């Protein structure tokens, strides 16, 4: 059984996007309209994989020197699979991919698999294939996720904060006012972590204009935005990409009310609600307080991981 590995070219855009939409574990992050917004910062090394002339898998990837990453500009970026591509195929794909990368001068593959909660159909064949080849797990991040069908009860503290927000007259609305939110978010990150958002305001506005899956919700106090959440609405998962709030939100419980609205109303129909990670420093630094706050909404841990395969 032989597979053909073809580097992605701009003229493959429509074919790439169609396969991503039909795959069993693709996401809108892998759409070229999302991947290519920062193409100037990453050297694309994405691959289209064929069997007997038929496209059966694709790998979003970037290259930095002699290392290929799946993908350097994305939170995750594992092998996208057609429905008919099974475990034996994936095992062979990785065996042959290893040889193909070595021939291309690559010495290391850093692989960030799509977490299982994002799969339309179970798609963890890649983890087994990489295990057989001797890949090592080099990073694990703690991410808090609510499974809506078996959500754990709200903690008393969260209930109390939501009650405060109701008494204060907090309202929640979907919004396009990214500028106000970005000011709030940027101040939060500077004050607490001395960092900036991964995306600029202009980048987020561009991506939101391309993808309706990117949505902003704001909590208002007397018609003034005091807290906000940018959500990425995947097929199976609603993910909080950015969260920002003001001192007024802390005093009134506005963020708690906003998050509860997203979980119990706006996105209650999605199987999973994900708050993102509470770790940094390759997963070795764990913000226990942050994780506990997320868990108080009824979530528990799913993981994001990185695997490294030494090729030569």
C-alpha positions in Angstrom: 0.0 0.0 0.0 1.6 3.2 -1.2 0.6 6.8 -0.4 1.6 10.0 -2.4 2.5 13.1 -0.4 1.9 16.4 -2.3 2.8 19.8 -0.8 -0.1 22.2 -0.7 -0.2 24.9 -3.4 -2.4 28.0 -3.6 -4.3 26.5 -6.5 -5.3 23.6 -4.2 -7.3 26.0 -2.0 -10.8 24.8 -3.0 -9.9 21.2 -2.8 -8.3 21.7 0.6 -11.3 23.5 2.0 -13.8 20.9 0.7 -11.9 18.0 2.2 -11.5 19.8 5.5 -15.3 20.4 5.7 -16.0 16.7 4.9 -13.3 15.2 7.1 -14.2 13.5 10.3 -11.9 15.6 12.5 -11.3 18.9 10.6 -12.2 22.3 12.0 -12.6 25.8 10.6 -9.1 26.5 11.9 -7.8 24.4 9.0 -9.7 26.4 6.4 -7.1 28.2 4.2 -9.0 31.5 5.0 -8.0 31.0 8.6 -4.6 29.3 8.2 -3.3 31.9 5.7 -4.2 35.1 7.6 -0.7 34.9 9.1 1.0 33.2 6.2 3.8 35.8 6.4 4.8 34.5 9.8 5.0 30.8 9.0 6.5 28.8 6.1 3.7 26.5 5.0 4.5 22.8 4.8 1.0 21.4 4.6 0.6 18.1 2.8 -2.2 16.5 0.8 -2.1 12.7 0.9 -3.4 10.5 -1.8 -4.0 6.8 -2.2 -4.5 5.5 -5.8 -5.2 9.0 -6.9 -7.8 9.8 -4.2 -7.3 12.3 -1.5 -7.5 10.4 1.8 -5.9 12.7 4.4 -4.3 16.2 4.8 -1.8 17.6 7.2 -1.8 21.3 8.1 1.8 22.1 8.9 4.6 24.7 8.9 8.3 24.3 8.7 11.0 26.1 10.8 14.5 25.0 9.7 14.7 21.2 9.9 11.5 20.9 12.0 8.0 20.5 10.8 5.1 21.4 13.1 1.4 20.6 12.7 0.9 23.7 12.8 3.1 26.4 14.2 0.3 29.1 14.0 -2.5 26.9 15.4 -3.5 25.6 18.8 -3.6 22.1 17.2 -3.3 20.7 13.7 -3.3 17.0 13.3 -3.9 14.7 10.4 -7.4 15.3 8.8 -9.0 12.1 7.8 -11.6 11.0 5.3 -14.4 8.8 6.6 -13.0 5.7 4.8 -9.4 6.2 6.0 -9.0 3.6 8.8 -6.4 2.6 11.3 -4.3 0.5 9.0 -4.1 3.3 6.4 -3.1 5.8 9.1 -0.4 3.6 10.4 1.1 3.2 6.9 0.7 6.9 6.2 2.9 7.8 9.2 5.4 5.1 8.3 5.7 6.5 4.8 5.5 10.1 5.9 8.5 9.6 8.2 10.6 8.5 5.1 9.2 11.4 3.0 10.1 14.0 5.6 13.6 12.6 6.0 14.2 12.8 2.3 13.0 16.4 2.5 15.7 17.2 5.1 13.4 17.2 8.1 14.9 16.0 11.4 12.0 16.4 13.7 8.1 16.3 13.6 6.2 18.2 16.3 2.7 16.9 16.2 -0.3 18.6 17.9 -3.3 16.3 17.5 -6.9 17.5 17.3 -8.4 16.8 20.8 -11.0 14.1 20.7 -13.8 16.5 21.7 -13.5 18.2 18.3 -13.9 15.0 16.3 -17.1 14.4 14.4 -16.2 10.7 14.4 -13.5 9.2 16.6 -10.1 9.8 15.0 -7.3 8.9 17.2 -5.5 6.6 14.8 -2.7 9.1 14.6 -1.8 8.7 18.2 -1.4 5.0 17.8 0.6 5.3 14.6 3.0 7.8 16.3 3.4 5.6 19.4 4.5 2.7 17.1 7.2 5.0 15.6 8.5 6.0 19.0 7.1 9.5 19.3 7.4 11.1 22.8 4.9 13.3 24.6 6.6 16.6 25.3 3.8 18.8 26.4 0.4 18.3 28.1 -2.0 21.2 28.8 -5.0 21.1 31.2 -8.1 22.4 29.5 -11.5 22.6 31.3 -14.5 21.2 29.4 -18.2 20.8 30.2 -19.9 17.8 28.6 -23.4 19.2 28.3 -25.2 15.9 28.7 -23.7 15.2 32.1 -22.8 18.7 33.3 -21.8 18.8 37.0 -23.8 21.3 39.2 -22.8 24.9 39.4 -20.8 25.7 42.5 -22.5 27.9 45.2 -20.0 30.7 44.5 -21.0 30.9 40.8 -24.7 30.8 41.7 -24.2 33.7 44.1 -22.3 35.7 41.4 -25.0 35.1 38.8 -27.6 36.2 41.4 -25.7 39.4 42.0 -25.5 40.1 38.2 -29.3 39.7 37.9 -29.9 42.2 40.8 -27.5 44.6 39.2 -29.4 44.5 35.9 -26.7 42.9 33.8 -27.8 42.0 30.3 -26.0 39.9 27.7 -26.0 40.5 23.9 -24.2 39.2 20.9 -22.1 42.1 19.5 -19.8 43.3 16.7 -18.1 45.8 19.0 -14.7 44.2 18.9 -12.9 47.5 19.5 -14.5 48.0 22.9 -13.8 44.4 23.9 -10.2 44.5 22.7 -9.5 47.5 24.8 -10.9 45.6 27.8 -9.0 42.5 27.0 -5.7 44.2 26.3 -5.8 46.0 29.6 -6.6 42.7 31.4 -3.6 40.9 29.9 -1.2 43.7 30.4 -2.2 44.2 34.1 -2.2 40.5 35.0 0.3 38.8 32.7 2.2 41.6 31.0 1.3 40.1 27.6 -0.8 41.0 24.6 -3.6 39.0 22.9 -2.4 36.5 20.3 -4.4 38.3 17.6 -4.5 42.0 17.0 -7.8 43.7 16.8 -7.5 44.0 13.1 -6.8 40.3 12.7 -9.7 39.3 14.9 -12.1 41.6 12.9 -10.8 40.1 9.7 -11.3 36.5 10.9 -14.7 37.2 12.3 -15.7 38.7 8.9 -14.6 35.5 7.2 -16.0 33.0 9.7 -19.4 33.3 11.4 -18.2 30.6 13.8 -16.3 33.4 15.5 -18.7 35.4 17.7 -18.5 38.1 20.4 -20.8 38.3 23.4 -20.8 41.3 25.8 -22.3 41.8 29.2 -23.7 45.3 29.8 -24.2 47.4 32.9 -26.4 50.5 32.2 -25.7 50.1 28.5 -21.9 50.0 29.0 -19.9 46.8 28.1 -18.2 45.5 31.3 -17.3 41.9 30.3 -17.0 40.0 27.0 -16.2 36.6 25.5 -15.0 35.7 22.0 -16.2 32.2 21.2 -15.1 29.9 18.5 -18.1 27.8 17.6 -16.9 24.5 16.3 -19.1 21.6 15.1 -18.9 19.8 18.4 -17.4 22.3 20.8 -18.0 25.9 21.8 -14.6 27.3 22.9 -13.9 30.5 24.8 -11.0 32.0 22.8 -10.8 35.3 24.7 -12.3 36.5 28.0 -12.1 40.1 29.2 -13.7 42.0 32.0 -13.6 45.3 33.9 -13.6 46.1 37.6 -17.4 46.7 37.4 -17.8 43.2 36.1 -15.9 41.8 39.1 -18.1 43.7 41.5 -21.4 42.7 39.8 -20.8 39.1 38.7 -21.2 40.1 35.1 -18.8 37.6 33.6 -20.4 34.7 35.5 -23.8 35.7 34.1 -22.3 36.0 30.6 -20.6 32.6 30.8 -23.7 30.9 32.2 -25.8 32.4 29.3 -23.4 30.9 26.8 -23.3 27.5 28.5 -27.0 27.2 29.3 -28.7 29.2 26.5 -26.7 30.3 23.5 -24.7 27.1 23.0 -26.5 24.5 25.1 -27.1 22.4 22.0 -23.4 21.8 21.5 -22.0 18.6 23.0 -19.1 20.3 24.7 -18.3 23.8 26.1 -14.5 24.4 26.5 -12.9 27.1 28.6 -9.3 26.6 27.3 -6.1 25.9 29.1 -4.9 26.8 32.7 -1.3 25.9 32.0 1.8 27.4 30.5 5.5 26.7 30.2 4.9 23.6 28.1 2.3 22.5 30.6 4.6 22.4 33.6 3.1 25.5 35.2 -0.5 24.9 36.4 -2.7 27.8 37.5 -4.8 25.9 40.0 -6.9 28.9 40.9 -7.9 29.5 37.3 -8.7 25.8 36.7 -10.8 25.8 39.9 -12.9 28.8 38.7 -13.6 27.1 35.5 -14.5 23.8 37.2 -17.1 25.7 39.3 -19.2 26.0 36.2 -19.4 22.2 36.0 -16.4 21.3 33.9 -13.5 18.9 34.2 -10.3 18.2 32.4 -9.6 17.4 28.8 -6.0 17.7 27.5 -4.1 19.2 24.6 -0.8 17.5 23.9 2.3 17.8 21.8 4.2 14.8 20.5 7.7 14.8 19.0 9.1 12.3 16.6 12.9 12.4 16.0 13.5 11.5 12.4 17.3 11.5 12.2 
